[in-house]
Amino acid sequence: MKINWGTGIVLAFIGFISFIMYFVINMTTNDKYDSSLVTKEYYKEELKYQEDINKETNAKNLITNITWKRTSEGLELLFPDNMDAKAITGKVFLYRPSNKQVDFETTISLSNHNLLIPDKRLLDGRWNLKVDWQYNGKSYLYKKEIVY
């Protein structure tokens, strides 16, 4: 059987459309490619954005801001030494962009100026670190994208 050029073009179009439809259906039905929002109440979070800007400005005006380092025990957050560690309160949020099941938050309770997040809670890769903390009635916010 001989196929002429018109039949070949039609078969090429059908093959290409089938190829594209396979990937579209695969991306929309596979849970591996879930494209959920960062938070469930995205628009409420957006309205509080100016508060976050003010907190970040407060943090940038500090003499020393929060720093972090990776140790053998885990992720260590170092708070400013010129502040009383027992007066620092707040929360630490760790968000993993590639897997929302491993996201977590923890409260800040310091006896010295260090907060250790255990290594067993963190996977290697990219994390968004957000520390929302207060000291003497003033709020601060530290955000950093880290690779652990």
C-alpha beads as a LAMMPS data file, in Angstrom:
LAMMPS data file: protein, C-alpha beads

148 atoms
147 bonds

1 atom types
1 bond types

-500.0 500.0 xlo xhi
-500.0 500.0 ylo yhi
-500.0 500.0 zlo zhi

Masses

1 110.0

Atoms # bond

1 1 1 0.000 0.000 0.000
2 1 1 1.316 3.356 -1.025
3 1 1 0.700 6.480 1.125
4 1 1 0.566 9.784 -0.709
5 1 1 1.804 13.080 0.785
6 1 1 -1.708 14.255 1.800
7 1 1 -2.325 11.122 3.869
8 1 1 1.146 11.505 5.436
9 1 1 0.407 15.082 6.547
10 1 1 -2.931 14.040 8.079
11 1 1 -1.281 11.127 9.920
12 1 1 1.480 13.465 11.180
13 1 1 -1.135 15.929 12.507
14 1 1 -3.095 13.142 14.211
15 1 1 0.099 11.771 15.780
16 1 1 1.152 15.223 17.015
17 1 1 -2.292 16.010 18.463
18 1 1 -2.376 12.616 20.193
19 1 1 1.078 13.260 21.658
20 1 1 0.041 16.667 23.042
21 1 1 -3.294 15.346 24.409
22 1 1 -1.465 12.536 26.236
23 1 1 0.711 15.055 28.106
24 1 1 -2.204 17.402 28.872
25 1 1 -4.291 14.572 30.328
26 1 1 -1.293 13.179 32.226
27 1 1 -0.473 16.567 33.803
28 1 1 -4.056 17.265 34.898
29 1 1 -4.807 13.853 36.398
30 1 1 -1.480 12.936 38.016
31 1 1 -1.146 13.985 41.697
32 1 1 2.604 14.274 41.253
33 1 1 2.066 17.476 39.273
34 1 1 -0.375 19.076 41.733
35 1 1 -0.365 22.861 41.389
36 1 1 -1.997 23.908 44.639
37 1 1 -1.660 27.396 46.091
38 1 1 0.926 28.127 48.762
39 1 1 -1.807 28.727 51.347
40 1 1 -5.447 27.749 51.351
41 1 1 -6.588 31.309 52.126
42 1 1 -4.376 33.085 49.634
43 1 1 -6.409 36.298 49.373
44 1 1 -6.654 36.807 53.145
45 1 1 -2.887 36.449 53.346
46 1 1 -2.499 39.029 50.583
47 1 1 -4.440 41.609 52.606
48 1 1 -1.975 41.222 55.504
49 1 1 1.010 41.819 53.233
50 1 1 1.613 45.428 54.399
51 1 1 2.080 44.155 57.963
52 1 1 4.788 41.807 56.681
53 1 1 6.511 44.695 54.899
54 1 1 6.546 46.701 58.140
55 1 1 7.956 43.723 60.081
56 1 1 10.696 43.195 57.491
57 1 1 11.598 46.890 57.687
58 1 1 11.888 46.587 61.477
59 1 1 14.176 43.574 61.045
60 1 1 16.401 45.375 58.533
61 1 1 16.832 48.263 60.977
62 1 1 18.307 45.956 63.629
63 1 1 22.026 46.107 64.374
64 1 1 22.277 42.372 63.704
65 1 1 19.523 40.287 62.178
66 1 1 18.861 36.559 62.414
67 1 1 21.443 34.333 60.762
68 1 1 21.375 30.609 60.094
69 1 1 23.867 27.842 59.584
70 1 1 23.760 24.138 58.900
71 1 1 25.294 21.975 61.593
72 1 1 25.601 18.227 62.053
73 1 1 22.551 18.316 64.372
74 1 1 20.367 20.334 61.993
75 1 1 19.524 23.917 61.057
76 1 1 20.615 26.430 63.675
77 1 1 19.006 29.871 63.807
78 1 1 21.081 32.512 65.583
79 1 1 19.138 35.422 67.087
80 1 1 20.789 38.804 67.854
81 1 1 23.099 38.710 70.880
82 1 1 22.144 42.185 72.070
83 1 1 18.599 41.022 72.969
84 1 1 17.363 39.061 75.959
85 1 1 16.784 35.545 74.604
86 1 1 13.942 34.803 77.037
87 1 1 11.964 37.823 75.789
88 1 1 11.984 36.645 72.162
89 1 1 8.742 34.934 71.075
90 1 1 7.244 33.927 67.764
91 1 1 7.087 31.157 65.197
92 1 1 9.343 29.587 62.604
93 1 1 7.764 28.367 59.353
94 1 1 9.589 26.069 56.962
95 1 1 7.920 25.674 53.584
96 1 1 9.080 23.170 50.990
97 1 1 7.943 24.327 47.505
98 1 1 8.205 20.848 46.001
99 1 1 6.332 18.907 48.721
100 1 1 3.730 20.453 51.007
101 1 1 3.538 17.297 53.166
102 1 1 6.890 18.114 54.808
103 1 1 6.056 21.765 55.637
104 1 1 6.018 22.542 59.338
105 1 1 6.037 25.312 61.890
106 1 1 7.436 25.502 65.394
107 1 1 7.252 28.037 68.203
108 1 1 10.304 29.924 69.371
109 1 1 11.427 29.158 72.906
110 1 1 15.000 30.182 73.598
111 1 1 17.262 29.688 76.589
112 1 1 20.263 31.037 74.698
113 1 1 20.324 32.885 71.374
114 1 1 20.176 29.711 69.273
115 1 1 17.222 27.693 67.998
116 1 1 17.971 24.254 66.583
117 1 1 15.674 22.541 64.087
118 1 1 16.619 18.836 64.088
119 1 1 18.156 17.311 60.989
120 1 1 15.559 14.505 60.898
121 1 1 12.786 17.036 60.127
122 1 1 14.556 18.501 57.096
123 1 1 15.100 16.981 53.673
124 1 1 17.957 18.049 51.455
125 1 1 16.953 20.693 48.955
126 1 1 15.326 24.112 48.812
127 1 1 13.278 25.506 51.714
128 1 1 11.609 28.852 52.339
129 1 1 12.418 29.942 55.886
130 1 1 10.131 32.466 57.571
131 1 1 10.708 33.605 61.147
132 1 1 7.908 35.795 62.520
133 1 1 9.118 36.986 65.927
134 1 1 8.515 39.637 68.564
135 1 1 10.776 41.342 71.086
136 1 1 9.543 43.906 73.639
137 1 1 6.260 44.453 71.788
138 1 1 7.876 45.060 68.389
139 1 1 7.359 42.592 65.543
140 1 1 10.032 41.400 63.142
141 1 1 10.030 39.146 60.087
142 1 1 12.955 37.276 58.565
143 1 1 12.521 35.526 55.211
144 1 1 15.157 33.532 53.414
145 1 1 15.282 30.917 50.685
146 1 1 17.780 28.326 51.801
147 1 1 19.252 25.179 50.337
148 1 1 19.685 22.567 53.036

Bonds

1 1 1 2
2 1 2 3
3 1 3 4
4 1 4 5
5 1 5 6
6 1 6 7
7 1 7 8
8 1 8 9
9 1 9 10
10 1 10 11
11 1 11 12
12 1 12 13
13 1 13 14
14 1 14 15
15 1 15 16
16 1 16 17
17 1 17 18
18 1 18 19
19 1 19 20
20 1 20 21
21 1 21 22
22 1 22 23
23 1 23 24
24 1 24 25
25 1 25 26
26 1 26 27
27 1 27 28
28 1 28 29
29 1 29 30
30 1 30 31
31 1 31 32
32 1 32 33
33 1 33 34
34 1 34 35
35 1 35 36
36 1 36 37
37 1 37 38
38 1 38 39
39 1 39 40
40 1 40 41
41 1 41 42
42 1 42 43
43 1 43 44
44 1 44 45
45 1 45 46
46 1 46 47
47 1 47 48
48 1 48 49
49 1 49 50
50 1 50 51
51 1 51 52
52 1 52 53
53 1 53 54
54 1 54 55
55 1 55 56
56 1 56 57
57 1 57 58
58 1 58 59
59 1 59 60
60 1 60 61
61 1 61 62
62 1 62 63
63 1 63 64
64 1 64 65
65 1 65 66
66 1 66 67
67 1 67 68
68 1 68 69
69 1 69 70
70 1 70 71
71 1 71 72
72 1 72 73
73 1 73 74
74 1 74 75
75 1 75 76
76 1 76 77
77 1 77 78
78 1 78 79
79 1 79 80
80 1 80 81
81 1 81 82
82 1 82 83
83 1 83 84
84 1 84 85
85 1 85 86
86 1 86 87
87 1 87 88
88 1 88 89
89 1 89 90
90 1 90 91
91 1 91 92
92 1 92 93
93 1 93 94
94 1 94 95
95 1 95 96
96 1 96 97
97 1 97 98
98 1 98 99
99 1 99 100
100 1 100 101
101 1 101 102
102 1 102 103
103 1 103 104
104 1 104 105
105 1 105 106
106 1 106 107
107 1 107 108
108 1 108 109
109 1 109 110
110 1 110 111
111 1 111 112
112 1 112 113
113 1 113 114
114 1 114 115
115 1 115 116
116 1 116 117
117 1 117 118
118 1 118 119
119 1 119 120
120 1 120 121
121 1 121 122
122 1 122 123
123 1 123 124
124 1 124 125
125 1 125 126
126 1 126 127
127 1 127 128
128 1 128 129
129 1 129 130
130 1 130 131
131 1 131 132
132 1 132 133
133 1 133 134
134 1 134 135
135 1 135 136
136 1 136 137
137 1 137 138
138 1 138 139
139 1 139 140
140 1 140 141
141 1 141 142
142 1 142 143
143 1 143 144
144 1 144 145
145 1 145 146
146 1 146 147
147 1 147 148
